[in-house]
Amino acid sequence: MTMPARFCEAMKDLGGGRADSPVLVKAPARVNIIGEHADYNGGFVLPMSTAIFTWVAASPRKDQRVRVKSHNVGETRSFELNGIRHGETVSWIEYVKGVAAELADYGVKLHGADILIDSDIPLGGGLSSSASLELGVAYALLAIAGESVPTPELAMLCQRAERRYAGVQCGIMDQYTLACAEEGNAILLDCRSLDVAQVPVPSNVSFILTDCGVRHSLPDGDFNERARECASAVKILARNAPDIELLRDLQADVLEANKKALGDVLYRRCRHVVTENKRVQRTVQALEDDDLQQLGSLLDACHNSLREDFEVSCDELESLVTAANGSDGVYGSRMVGAGFGGCVLSVTDTGNVDDIAADIRANYRAISGNEPWQHIVEPAEPAQVVSDA
């Protein structure tokens, strides 16, 4: 358990020097192997967690104030538990306020708290730093209150917090993965039924994350627009196919029959979702067969679909995918997360993963002039309290 050094130092002063130790929570990052933009369409995803963490330390207060310091942002913000209100603009504190509000609505009797947050996860990198923050804060507030919420319900509670307070119309994948994924496995998650199957990742398969250096801002960017486009497509499709409630219900033949009614843009958005759901199922089979060639081909196909049909790429992501796939030993690569920036996921053999990672860095450095952040994916436990006050 390796916390950032500055976090360890700051914990000593948390709560004004009281003798009791703060509650400490760690919540991992999420890496989605495949199944991008499928979750809010009710489709299938194949995520796993990895051992980079959001760390949350919290000490109880005697009043109803929640005071939160973020090392990553360099800010301290406060709010009152009595009458939590949306901020005029979306910022990081809205995620914290949203979690507290949803816990209170659930029936948890919250206590005021001094909270300290630090994260190893690149913010806006497509690794679910927001959901990691939400789960970390939720477990900290629950521990201080001496209460608990069943894990699946806690995941949905955190999703509602992000939707209502941060304005991001996200699906359930991120929160559910960080709350429920078992160490060493990816999970095949049906985002409508929430049925989960644990999918072991073969020991000889490694994934490398490399950051292109561009940051997205989901509420201000095109993520919500993609969600609106998908919802608009469902309305059009339902005129002729009333059984379609979400795009996961759409079959390829029905899509083609409605191509003219949808128009070019909505047709391509639908085509991505239809083909991506199939790629998820094929990726599960590739992992079960230990087939690195097939796995890489599916990641490449996913990236191409995200670029061409969903239009969520950018020049830096394209340069990084080119750099990664130009490295010997990489079988395939794709952008991860919502797009518009963030990280690229590459699949390779475990045997020489360090050398391959160095080669990717060198290739991207030659293209961009920048030294990218990088992480070799490591299995991690779900979000949890690691020490109690």
URFEN-V123083 format. One record per pair of residues at least 12 apart in sequence whose C-alpha atoms are under 10 Angstrom apart, sorted by sequence separation. I is the first residue (numbers start at 1). J is the second residue. D is the distance in whole Angstrom. If there is no record, write none. Layout:
i = [I;I]
j = [J;J]
d = [D;D]
This chain:
i = [33;34;35;56;66;67;85;86;121;159;160;177;185;186;187;234;238;255;259;282;283;286;321;322;333;334;360;361;11;32;33;34;56;65;66;67;84;85;119;159;162;176;185;186;187;233;234;237;241;255;282;283;320;321;332;333;334;361;32;33;56;65;66;79;84;119;158;159;173;184;185;186;187;231;233;234;240;283;303;304;320;321;332;333;346;360;31;32;33;64;65;66;77;78;118;139;156;157;159;176;181;183;184;185;186;231;234;255;256;283;303;320;331;332;333;31;32;64;65;77;81;84;85;117;138;156;158;159;173;180;181;182;184;185;230;231;234;255;279;282;283;318;330;331;332;358;30;31;32;63;64;65;75;76;79;80;84;138;155;156;158;159;172;173;181;182;183;184;185;230;237;240;241;317;318;329;330;331;357;30;31;63;64;75;79;83;155;157;158;172;173;176;181;182;184;237;240;252;279;280;303;317;329;330;331;357;29;30;31;73;78;81;82;96;117;135;138;155;156;172;177;184;251;252;255;279;280;317;329;330;357;28;29;30;81;84;117;134;135;138;155;156;171;172;176;237;250;251;279;324;328;329;28;29;30;116;134;137;154;155;171;173;237;250;300;314;324;325;329;27;28;29;30;70;82;115;135;154;155;172;236;237;247;248;252;276;279;280;313;317;321;324;325;329;354;3;27;28;29;30;70;81;134;135;152;153;155;156;247;250;251;252;279;312;317;318;320;321;324;329;330;353;27;28;29;69;131;134;135;151;152;155;237;247;250;251;316;317;320;321;329;1;26;27;28;29;68;115;133;134;151;152;154;155;233;236;237;248;249;276;300;312;313;314;315;316;317;320;321;26;27;28;115;132;153;236;247;248;275;276;312;313;314;315;316;317;318;329;330;350;26;27;28;113;131;134;151;152;235;247;275;307;312;313;314;316;317;328;329;330;25;26;27;68;82;113;130;131;134;151;152;233;234;248;306;307;311;312;313;314;327;328;329;25;26;27;81;112;150;151;233;248;276;296;303;305;306;310;311;312;313;327;343;25;26;66;81;111;131;232;233;236;247;272;275;276;302;303;304;306;327;329;330;343;344;345;346;24;25;26;66;81;110;111;113;131;300;301;302;303;304;327;328;343;345;24;25;80;81;109;110;112;113;130;233;234;272;273;299;300;301;302;303;306;307;324;327;328;343;345;23;24;25;79;108;109;110;111;112;233;272;273;298;299;300;301;302;303;306;307;324;326;327;22;23;24;66;96;99;100;108;110;111;232;233;271;272;296;297;298;299;300;302;326;327;22;23;24;78;95;99;103;109;110;111;231;272;296;297;298;299;300;324;325;327;21;22;23;78;95;98;99;102;109;110;130;229;230;233;234;269;272;273;295;296;297;298;299;323;324;327;21;22;23;78;96;97;99;100;108;109;110;229;230;233;268;269;272;273;293;294;295;296;323;324;326;21;22;77;92;95;96;99;100;103;108;109;229;268;271;272;292;293;294;295;296;322;323;324;325;326;20;76;95;96;99;103;108;230;269;270;271;272;292;293;321;323;324;20;76;96;97;98;108;135;226;229;230;268;269;270;292;320;323;324;18;92;96;100;108;131;134;135;229;268;269;303;320;322;323;15;95;96;99;100;107;131;132;133;136;152;227;267;268;269;303;322;323;14;15;16;106;131;132;135;136;226;230;266;267;268;320;321;323;14;15;66;73;74;130;131;134;135;265;266;319;320;323;11;14;15;66;67;68;69;70;71;72;73;128;129;130;131;132;264;265;319;320;322;323;11;14;15;64;65;66;67;68;69;70;71;72;103;128;131;132;265;299;300;10;11;64;65;66;67;68;69;70;71;72;106;127;128;131;132;299;320;7;11;63;64;65;66;67;68;69;70;71;72;106;131;170;299;316;319;320;2;3;4;7;8;62;63;64;65;66;67;68;69;70;72;128;168;169;319;1;2;3;4;7;60;61;62;63;72;73;128;168;169;296;297;2;3;4;60;61;62;72;103;106;167;168;296;316;1;3;15;59;60;61;102;105;166;167;168;295;296;316;320;59;60;61;166;167;170;295;58;59;60;102;103;169;170;192;293;14;58;59;60;99;102;103;168;169;292;293;57;58;59;101;102;163;168;169;171;192;292;57;58;59;100;102;167;169;170;191;292;57;58;99;100;102;103;169;190;10;56;57;58;98;99;101;102;168;169;56;57;98;99;101;10;55;56;57;98;99;100;55;56;96;98;99;102;7;54;55;56;95;98;99;101;102;7;54;55;95;97;98;101;6;53;54;55;96;97;98;99;53;54;95;96;98;99;52;53;54;94;95;98;52;53;94;95;97;98;51;52;95;96;97;51;52;94;95;96;94;95;93;94;95;93;94;91;92;52;54;66;90;91;53;54;89;90;50;52;54;55;56;89;90;49;54;55;86;87;90;49;53;54;56;57;58;86;87;53;54;56;57;60;85;86;54;55;56;58;59;60;54;55;56;58;59;127;205;53;54;56;57;58;60;61;201;56;57;59;60;125;200;226;56;58;59;60;125;126;199;202;205;226;58;125;199;201;202;204;205;206;226;125;200;201;202;203;205;125;199;200;202;204;122;124;125;126;199;201;202;222;223;29;124;125;126;205;222;24;26;28;29;30;122;124;125;189;22;23;24;25;26;27;28;29;123;124;188;22;26;28;29;122;123;124;188;22;32;123;124;31;32;30;31;32;188;29;30;31;187;15;16;29;30;186;15;28;29;30;14;15;28;29;214;14;15;28;29;30;186;214;14;27;29;30;212;214;28;29;212;213;214;11;27;28;29;212;213;11;27;28;211;212;10;11;26;27;211;212;10;26;27;28;210;212;213;27;28;212;7;26;27;211;212;7;8;25;26;27;210;7;25;26;210;6;7;24;25;27;226;24;25;26;4;25;26;210;3;4;24;25;209;223;3;4;23;24;208;222;223;3;23;222;223;22;23;25;221;222;24;221;23;218;23;216;217;218;22;208;216;218;207;212;216;217;206;209;211;215;216;217;49;208;209;210;211;214;215;216;47;48;207;209;214;215;216;46;47;209;214;215;43;45;49;50;91;213;214;215;40;41;42;44;47;48;49;90;212;213;214;40;41;42;47;48;49;90;211;212;213;39;40;42;46;47;49;211;212;39;40;45;48;49;51;210;211;212;37;38;39;40;48;49;50;209;210;211;37;39;47;48;49;50;209;210;211;38;39;48;49;208;209;210;37;48;49;208;209;210;36;48;49;207;208;209;35;47;48;49;207;208;209;46;47;48;207;208;46;47;48;206;207;208;32;45;46;47;206;207;32;45;46;47;205;206;207;30;31;44;45;46;205;206;207;30;44;45;46;204;205;206;29;30;32;44;45;204;205;206;208;30;31;43;44;45;203;204;205;206;207;208;30;31;42;43;44;203;204;206;210;29;30;42;43;44;202;203;205;208;209;28;29;42;43;204;208;28;39;41;42;43;44;46;48;207;210;211;27;28;30;39;40;41;42;44;46;48;210;27;38;39;40;42;44;46;47;208;212;33;35;38;39;46;48;211;32;33;34;35;210;31;32;213;212;213;212;213;212;213;211;212;213;211;212;210;211;212;174;209;210;211;209;210;211;209;210;208;209;210;208;209;170;207;208;209;207;208;206;207;208;206;207;206;33;31;31;201;37;41;40;37;41;37;40;41;40;37;41;186;184;185;183;184;185;183;184;185;182;183;184;181;182;183;181;182;183;181;182;180;181;178;179;180;181;42;43;178;179;180;41;42;43;44;178;179;41;42;43;177;178;179;40;41;42;43;176;177;178;40;41;42;40;41;128;175;38;39;126;127;128;38;125;126;127;128;125;126;127;125;126;124;125;126;124;125;126;124;125;126;127;124;125;126;127;124;125;126;124;125;126;123;124;125;122;122;41;44;43;42;43;45;37;41;44;45;151;43;44;38;39;43;44;45;46;37;38;42;43;44;45;46;36;37;38;44;45;35;36;43;44;46;35;38;39;46;37;38;35;36;37;35;36;34;35;38;143;34;35;142;35;36;139;140;143;144;34;35;138;139;140;143;144;34;35;138;139;143;33;34;135;136;35;135;136;140;34;135;136;33;34;132;133;33;122;132;122;121;34;33;34;35;33;34;33;36;35;36;34;34;36;37;36;37;36;36;34;36;37;33;34;35;36;37;33;34;35;36;37;32;33;34;36;32;33;31;32;30;31;30;34;31;33;32;33;31;33;52;51;50;51;52;50;51;52;50;51;52;53;49;50;51;52;55;57;48;49;50;51;54;56;59;60;48;49;50;51;53;55;57;58;59;48;49;50;51;57;58;48;49;50;57;48;49;48;49;31;30;29;30;28;29;28;30;27;28;29;27;28;29;26;27;28;26;27;28;26;27;25;26;27;25;26;24;25;26;24;25;26;23;24;25;23;24;25;23;24;22;23;24;21;22;23;21;22;20;21;20;19;1]
j = [45;46;47;68;78;79;97;98;133;171;172;189;197;198;199;246;250;267;271;294;295;298;333;334;345;346;372;373;24;45;46;47;69;78;79;80;97;98;132;172;175;189;198;199;200;246;247;250;254;268;295;296;333;334;345;346;347;374;46;47;70;79;80;93;98;133;172;173;187;198;199;200;201;245;247;248;254;297;317;318;334;335;346;347;360;374;46;47;48;79;80;81;92;93;133;154;171;172;174;191;196;198;199;200;201;246;249;270;271;298;318;335;346;347;348;47;48;80;81;93;97;100;101;133;154;172;174;175;189;196;197;198;200;201;246;247;250;271;295;298;299;334;346;347;348;374;47;48;49;80;81;82;92;93;96;97;101;155;172;173;175;176;189;190;198;199;200;201;202;247;254;257;258;334;335;346;347;348;374;48;49;81;82;93;97;101;173;175;176;190;191;194;199;200;202;255;258;270;297;298;321;335;347;348;349;375;48;49;50;92;97;100;101;115;136;154;157;174;175;191;196;203;270;271;274;298;299;336;348;349;376;48;49;50;101;104;137;154;155;158;175;176;191;192;196;257;270;271;299;344;348;349;49;50;51;137;155;158;175;176;192;194;258;271;321;335;345;346;350;49;50;51;52;92;104;137;157;176;177;194;258;259;269;270;274;298;301;302;335;339;343;346;347;351;376;26;50;51;52;53;93;104;157;158;175;176;178;179;270;273;274;275;302;335;340;341;343;344;347;352;353;376;51;52;53;93;155;158;159;175;176;179;261;271;274;275;340;341;344;345;353;26;51;52;53;54;93;140;158;159;176;177;179;180;258;261;262;273;274;301;325;337;338;339;340;341;342;345;346;52;53;54;141;158;179;262;273;274;301;302;338;339;340;341;342;343;344;355;356;376;53;54;55;140;158;161;178;179;262;274;302;334;339;340;341;343;344;355;356;357;53;54;55;96;110;141;158;159;162;179;180;261;262;276;334;335;339;340;341;342;355;356;357;54;55;56;110;141;179;180;262;277;305;325;332;334;335;339;340;341;342;356;372;55;56;96;111;141;161;262;263;266;277;302;305;306;332;333;334;336;357;359;360;373;374;375;376;55;56;57;97;112;141;142;144;162;331;332;333;334;335;358;359;374;376;56;57;112;113;141;142;144;145;162;265;266;304;305;331;332;333;334;335;338;339;356;359;360;375;377;56;57;58;112;141;142;143;144;145;266;305;306;331;332;333;334;335;336;339;340;357;359;360;56;57;58;100;130;133;134;142;144;145;266;267;305;306;330;331;332;333;334;336;360;361;57;58;59;113;130;134;138;144;145;146;266;307;331;332;333;334;335;359;360;362;57;58;59;114;131;134;135;138;145;146;166;265;266;269;270;305;308;309;331;332;333;334;335;359;360;363;58;59;60;115;133;134;136;137;145;146;147;266;267;270;305;306;309;310;330;331;332;333;360;361;363;59;60;115;130;133;134;137;138;141;146;147;267;306;309;310;330;331;332;333;334;360;361;362;363;364;59;115;134;135;138;142;147;269;308;309;310;311;331;332;360;362;363;60;116;136;137;138;148;175;266;269;270;308;309;310;332;360;363;364;59;133;137;141;149;172;175;176;270;309;310;344;361;363;364;57;137;138;141;142;149;173;174;175;178;194;269;309;310;311;345;364;365;57;58;59;149;174;175;178;179;269;273;309;310;311;363;364;366;58;59;110;117;118;174;175;178;179;309;310;363;364;367;56;59;60;111;112;113;114;115;116;117;118;173;174;175;176;177;309;310;364;365;367;368;57;60;61;110;111;112;113;114;115;116;117;118;149;174;177;178;311;345;346;57;58;111;112;113;114;115;116;117;118;119;153;174;175;178;179;346;367;55;59;111;112;113;114;115;116;117;118;119;120;154;179;218;347;364;367;368;51;52;53;56;57;111;112;113;114;115;116;117;118;119;121;177;217;218;368;51;52;53;54;57;110;111;112;113;122;123;178;218;219;346;347;53;54;55;111;112;113;123;154;157;218;219;347;367;53;55;67;111;112;113;154;157;218;219;220;347;348;368;372;112;113;114;219;220;223;348;112;113;114;156;157;223;224;246;347;69;113;114;115;154;157;158;223;224;347;348;113;114;115;157;158;219;224;225;227;248;348;114;115;116;157;159;224;226;227;248;349;115;116;157;158;160;161;227;248;69;115;116;117;157;158;160;161;227;228;116;117;158;159;161;71;116;117;118;159;160;161;117;118;158;160;161;164;70;117;118;119;158;161;162;164;165;71;118;119;159;161;162;165;71;118;119;120;161;162;163;164;119;120;161;162;164;165;119;120;121;161;162;165;120;121;162;163;165;166;120;121;164;165;166;121;122;164;165;166;165;166;165;166;167;166;167;165;166;127;129;141;165;166;129;130;165;166;127;129;131;132;133;166;167;127;132;133;164;165;168;128;132;133;135;136;137;165;166;133;134;136;137;140;165;166;135;136;137;139;140;141;136;137;138;140;141;209;287;136;137;139;140;141;143;144;284;140;141;143;144;209;284;310;141;143;144;145;210;211;284;287;290;311;144;211;285;287;288;290;291;292;312;212;287;288;289;290;292;213;287;288;290;292;211;213;214;215;288;290;291;311;312;119;214;215;216;295;312;115;117;119;120;121;213;215;216;280;114;115;116;117;118;119;120;121;215;216;280;115;119;121;122;215;216;217;281;116;126;217;218;126;127;126;127;128;284;126;127;128;284;113;114;127;128;284;114;127;128;129;114;115;128;129;314;115;116;129;130;131;287;315;116;129;131;132;314;316;131;132;315;316;317;115;131;132;133;316;317;116;132;133;316;317;116;117;132;133;317;318;117;133;134;135;317;319;320;135;136;320;116;135;136;320;321;117;118;135;136;137;320;118;136;137;321;118;119;136;137;139;338;137;138;139;118;139;140;324;118;119;139;140;324;338;119;120;139;140;324;338;339;120;140;339;340;140;141;143;339;340;143;340;143;338;144;337;338;339;144;330;338;340;330;335;339;340;330;333;335;339;340;341;174;333;334;335;336;339;340;341;173;174;333;335;340;341;342;173;174;336;341;342;171;173;177;178;219;341;342;343;169;170;171;173;176;177;178;219;341;342;343;170;171;172;177;178;179;220;341;342;343;170;171;173;177;178;180;342;343;171;172;177;180;181;183;342;343;344;170;171;172;173;181;182;183;342;343;344;171;173;181;182;183;184;343;344;345;173;174;183;184;343;344;345;173;184;185;344;345;346;173;185;186;344;345;346;173;185;186;187;345;346;347;185;186;187;346;347;186;187;188;346;347;348;173;186;187;188;347;348;174;187;188;189;347;348;349;173;174;187;188;189;348;349;350;174;188;189;190;348;349;350;174;175;177;189;190;349;350;351;353;176;177;189;190;191;349;350;351;352;353;354;177;178;189;190;191;350;351;353;357;177;178;190;191;192;350;351;353;356;357;177;178;191;192;353;357;178;189;191;192;193;194;196;198;357;360;361;178;179;181;190;191;192;193;195;197;199;361;179;190;191;192;194;196;198;199;360;364;186;188;191;192;199;201;364;186;187;188;189;364;186;187;368;368;370;370;371;371;372;371;372;373;372;373;372;373;374;337;372;373;374;373;374;375;374;375;374;375;376;375;376;338;375;376;377;376;377;376;377;378;377;378;378;207;207;209;379;223;227;227;226;230;227;230;231;231;230;234;379;378;379;378;379;380;379;380;381;379;380;381;379;380;381;380;381;382;381;382;381;382;380;381;382;383;245;246;381;382;383;245;246;247;248;382;383;246;247;248;382;383;384;246;247;248;249;382;383;384;247;248;249;248;249;336;383;247;248;335;336;337;248;335;336;337;338;336;337;338;337;338;337;338;339;338;339;340;339;340;341;342;340;341;342;343;341;342;343;342;343;344;342;343;344;342;343;270;273;273;273;274;276;269;273;276;277;383;276;277;272;273;277;278;279;280;272;273;277;278;279;280;281;272;273;274;280;281;272;273;280;281;283;273;276;277;284;276;277;275;276;277;276;277;276;277;280;385;277;278;385;279;280;383;384;387;388;279;280;383;384;385;388;389;280;281;384;385;389;280;281;382;383;283;383;384;388;283;384;385;283;284;382;383;284;373;383;374;375;295;295;298;299;298;299;299;302;302;303;302;303;305;306;306;310;310;335;334;336;337;334;335;336;337;338;335;336;337;338;339;335;336;337;339;336;337;336;337;336;337;337;345;343;345;345;346;345;347;375;375;375;376;377;376;377;378;377;378;379;380;377;378;379;380;383;385;377;378;379;380;383;385;388;389;378;379;380;381;383;385;387;388;389;379;380;381;382;388;389;380;381;382;389;381;382;382;383;377;377;377;380;379;380;380;382;380;381;382;381;382;383;381;382;383;382;383;384;383;384;383;384;385;384;385;384;385;386;385;386;387;385;386;387;386;387;388;387;388;387;388;389;387;388;389;388;389;388;389;389;389;386]
d = [8;6;8;10;6;7;8;8;10;7;9;9;10;6;5;6;10;7;10;9;6;9;6;10;5;7;9;9;9;7;6;7;10;7;5;9;7;9;9;6;10;9;6;5;8;9;6;9;8;10;8;9;9;7;8;4;9;8;6;5;9;6;6;9;8;8;9;9;10;9;5;6;10;9;8;10;9;10;10;10;9;8;6;7;9;9;9;4;7;9;5;7;10;8;9;9;9;10;8;9;9;10;9;4;7;8;10;7;9;7;9;9;7;6;9;6;6;6;6;7;9;8;9;8;8;7;10;6;8;9;10;8;6;6;8;8;9;7;10;8;9;9;7;6;8;9;7;5;8;9;5;8;10;9;10;9;7;10;7;10;7;9;10;9;8;10;9;7;9;7;8;10;10;9;9;10;6;6;8;6;6;9;7;10;8;9;9;9;9;10;7;9;10;10;9;8;8;9;10;9;9;7;9;5;9;9;9;4;7;8;9;8;9;10;9;8;9;8;7;7;10;9;10;8;9;6;10;10;6;8;8;10;6;6;8;10;9;10;8;8;5;7;8;9;10;10;8;9;9;8;9;7;6;6;9;10;9;10;8;5;10;9;7;9;9;10;9;8;10;9;6;7;9;9;10;8;10;9;8;9;9;10;10;9;7;9;8;10;8;9;10;7;10;10;8;9;10;6;6;10;9;9;9;7;9;9;8;10;7;9;7;8;8;9;8;10;9;7;10;8;9;8;9;6;6;9;9;6;10;10;7;6;8;10;7;9;9;6;7;9;8;9;10;8;4;8;8;8;10;9;8;10;8;8;10;7;8;7;9;9;9;10;9;8;9;7;8;10;8;9;5;6;9;10;10;7;7;7;9;7;7;6;6;9;9;8;9;9;7;10;6;5;9;9;7;8;10;7;10;7;9;10;5;5;7;10;7;9;7;9;10;6;7;8;10;8;10;8;8;6;7;9;10;10;9;9;9;5;7;10;10;7;10;8;5;8;8;9;10;7;7;7;8;10;9;10;8;10;9;8;10;7;10;6;6;9;8;8;10;9;9;10;10;8;8;9;10;7;8;10;9;10;9;9;10;10;10;7;5;9;9;7;7;9;8;8;9;9;9;5;10;9;8;9;10;6;6;8;10;10;8;9;10;8;10;10;10;9;9;5;9;7;6;9;9;9;6;9;10;9;8;4;9;9;9;9;10;7;9;6;6;10;10;6;6;8;9;9;8;10;9;9;6;9;5;7;9;10;10;9;8;8;6;8;8;8;7;8;7;8;5;6;10;8;10;6;5;9;10;7;6;8;10;6;10;10;10;4;6;9;6;9;8;8;9;9;5;6;9;9;8;8;9;7;9;10;9;7;8;9;9;9;9;8;4;9;9;9;9;5;8;9;5;9;10;8;10;10;8;8;9;9;7;10;7;9;9;6;9;10;8;7;7;6;8;8;8;8;10;8;8;7;7;7;9;9;8;10;10;7;6;9;6;9;10;9;10;8;10;10;10;8;10;6;10;6;8;7;7;9;8;9;10;7;8;9;8;7;10;9;10;10;10;8;7;10;8;7;8;6;9;9;8;5;8;9;9;7;8;9;10;8;10;9;5;5;10;9;9;5;10;9;8;9;10;10;9;8;10;10;9;10;8;7;9;10;8;9;8;8;9;9;6;7;8;10;8;9;9;10;9;8;9;9;8;6;10;10;10;9;5;10;7;8;9;9;6;8;10;7;8;8;8;8;8;9;8;8;9;10;9;9;9;10;10;9;7;9;10;10;7;10;8;8;8;5;6;6;6;6;6;6;9;6;9;7;10;8;9;10;9;6;5;5;5;5;5;5;5;7;10;9;8;8;9;8;8;8;10;7;4;7;6;6;6;6;6;8;9;10;10;10;8;10;7;9;10;10;10;9;10;8;6;8;8;7;9;7;9;9;10;10;10;9;8;10;9;9;10;9;10;7;7;8;10;10;9;6;9;8;10;9;9;9;7;5;8;9;9;8;9;6;6;10;10;7;10;10;6;5;10;10;9;6;9;8;8;8;10;9;4;7;7;9;9;10;10;5;6;10;7;8;8;9;9;10;6;5;9;10;6;9;8;6;8;9;10;6;7;10;8;10;7;9;10;9;7;8;4;9;10;10;9;10;8;9;8;6;6;7;9;7;9;7;10;10;7;5;9;9;6;10;6;10;9;6;7;8;9;8;9;8;5;9;9;8;8;6;7;10;8;5;9;10;7;5;9;9;4;8;10;10;8;6;6;10;8;7;9;8;9;4;8;8;10;9;10;6;6;7;9;7;9;8;6;7;9;6;5;6;6;8;9;7;8;9;6;9;9;9;10;9;9;6;10;6;6;9;6;10;9;9;9;8;10;8;10;8;7;9;9;10;6;9;10;10;9;8;9;8;9;6;8;9;8;10;10;8;6;10;9;9;6;9;9;10;6;9;10;9;9;9;7;6;10;9;9;7;9;10;6;9;9;9;9;10;9;7;8;10;10;9;7;10;10;6;10;9;8;10;9;7;9;9;9;7;7;8;9;8;7;10;6;8;8;9;10;9;9;8;8;9;9;7;8;8;8;7;9;8;10;8;9;8;9;10;10;8;10;8;7;9;10;8;10;10;9;9;10;10;5;8;10;9;9;10;10;10;9;9;7;8;6;8;9;9;8;9;9;9;7;9;10;9;10;8;8;8;8;6;9;8;9;5;8;9;8;9;6;6;9;6;9;6;8;7;8;9;6;9;8;10;9;9;9;10;10;7;9;8;8;10;7;9;6;10;8;8;10;9;6;10;6;9;7;5;9;10;6;8;10;8;7;9;9;10;9;9;9;10;8;10;7;9;6;8;9;5;8;9;8;10;9;6;9;8;6;6;9;9;9;9;9;8;9;10;10;9;9;8;7;9;9;9;8;9;6;10;7;9;8;9;7;9;9;8;9;6;9;9;9;9;9;10;8;9;8;7;8;7;10;10;9;9;9;8;9;9;10;8;9;10;10;10;9;6;9;10;9;10;10;10;10;7;6;8;9;9;9;8;5;7;9;8;9;5;6;10;7;7;9;10;7;6;9;8;10;8;9;10;7;6;8;7;6;9;6;8;9;7;8;10;9;8;6;8;8;4;10;9;9;10;6;6;5;7;10;10;7;10;8;4;7;9;8;6;8;7;8;9;10;5;6;8;6;8;8;8;9;6;5;9;9;9;8;9;10;6;7;10;8;8;8;5;8;10;7;8;10;6;7;10;9;4;9;6;5;9;10;5;6;6;6;6;6;9;8;5;8;9;10;5;7;6;6;9;8;5;8;7;5;8;9;9;10;6;6;6;6;8;7;7;5;9;9;5;5;9;9;9;6;7;6;5;9;8;10;9;8;5;7;9;5;9;10;8;9;7;10;10;6;6;7;7;7;8;9;7;7;6;8;10;10;9;9;9;10;7;5;7;10;7;7;9;8;5;10;10;10;10;10;8;10;7;9;10;8;7;8;8;10;10;9;8;8;10;5;9;9;10;10;10;9;8;8;10;8;8;8;9;10;9;10;10;10;9;9;10;10;9;8;9;9;9;7;9;6;8;6;8;6;5;10;10;10;6;6;8;4;9;6;7;7;5;9;6;6;10;9;5;7;6;6;7;5;10;7;8;9;9;9;9;9;9;8;7;9;7;8;9;8;10;10;10;9;8;7;9;5;9;5;7;10;9;5;8;10;8;5;9;6;7;7;7;9;6;9;9;6;9;9;8;8;5;8;9;6;8;8;5;6;6;7;5;8;6;8;9;5;6;8;10;9;9;9;6;8;10;9;10;10;9;9;8;7;8;8;10;6;6;10;8;4;9;7;6;9;9;7;9;9;9;10;10;8;8;10;7;5;8;8;4;6;6;5;9;9;9;9;8;9;10;10;8;10;9;9;10;8;8;8;10;9;6;9;10;6;9;10;7;9;6;10;10;9;6;9;9;7;9;7;9;10;8;9;8;8;8;7;10;8;9;7;10;7;10;6;9;8;6;10;8;9;9;10;7;9;8;9;10;8;8;6;10;7;7;7;8;6;9;10;7;8;9;10;10;7;10;7;8;9;8;8;8;9;10;10;10;10;9;8;10;10;10;10;8;10;10;7;8;8;8;9;7;10;10;9;8;9;10;9;9;7;8;9;10;10;7;7;10;8;10;7;10;10;8;10;9;7;10;8;7;10;8;9;10;10;8;9;9;8;9;9;9;9;9;9;9;7;8;6;5;10;9;8;5;6;8;10;10;9;8;5;5;9;9;10;9;10;6;5;8;9;10;9;10;8;8;6;8;10;10;9;8;7;9;10;10;7;10;10;8;10;10;10;10;9;7;10;9;8;9;8;7;9;9;7;6;9;4;9;6;6;7;6;9;6;7;9;4;7;6;6;10;7;6;7;8;5;9;6;7;8;5;8;9;7;5;8;5;10;5;6;10;9]
